[in-house]
């Protein structure tokens, strides 16, 4: 039986950096579903999500020693995953397209522009999330990105459910204020908010 079972993420990272490969395996087992969910939500397709999740864990393997512990490990690995998604997205958007009919090429170009615009919004959102205080950022990531229920977020963070709901609500308000500048440049007709 592994003595690290049940250890905190931070303890697993420290053990891995000290040379315990089994600690890295536990990190992967513990976070694989969550990282994959982040990547799938970013790309919307399985193949790219799998590539990004694999790149995330390669980056964690290579850079585990850079984890300072100033933020929770879940916050750090979320940043590593979004960076992996952004990197793969940039590489794929630079690939030359095969030439074909003009209409087909135009449709590909429009789709690529739409995808890039969504990725830019994703990068803005990731940046805004990074700027949030940890007390708001972590519940939002667990609830909105990972898809955990309020009760599961509360259990993960060791907080009452009411506190989790309140922090998510306040965090959303802060994110909305940070991202308000995006409303000033609409791409189409703006409908009144209710």
RAPE-V316095 format. One record per helix or strand of 3 or more residues. SS is the DSSP state (~ for helix, > for strand). FROM is the first residue (numbers start at 1). LEN is the number of residues. If there is no record, write none. Layout:
[[SS:FROM:LEN] [SS:FROM:LEN]]
//
This chain:
[[~:9:9] [~:21:23] [~:46:21] [~:73:21] [~:102:30] [~:134:12] [~:150:8] [~:161:18] [~:180:5]]
//
